[in-house]
Amino acid sequence: MIETPENIIHEYIDFINRQVGVYMDALAGFAGHHTRVERQVYRVNQPVSSRFDNSGKRVVVYASYEDPTQPDIIHNCIIRAADYIAANSEGGLNEQQLSQAVLIFLFTYCK
């Protein structure tokens, strides 16, 4: 493809559109994490009798990218639930960090 100004602009617009897609997908993920952990915190803070299922087994609340029942699990991050919820809230740290990263991508984009 010949690098005309028009082609360069179209390529940059395509790049911007990809960044918007990634950003929106990430925001949906942050919202999902926020909701999931918020519900887990609510469940953990219930009276002790509600922390057990119908068969008497303890309800375990965890967030992990790996199966916590397997040996040698590596924790990428250990954080208080309230801080995790705040970071994944709308306008929270994760959204701010990602939006700043996208701006840097857009500013420094080149081939």
Secondary structure, DSSP 8 states (H G I E B T S, - for coil): ----HHHHHHHHHHHHHHHHHHHHHHHHHHHHHHHHHHHHHHHHTS-GGGGB-TTS-B------SS-TTSSS---S----HHHHHHHTSTTSHHHHHHHHHHHHHHHH---
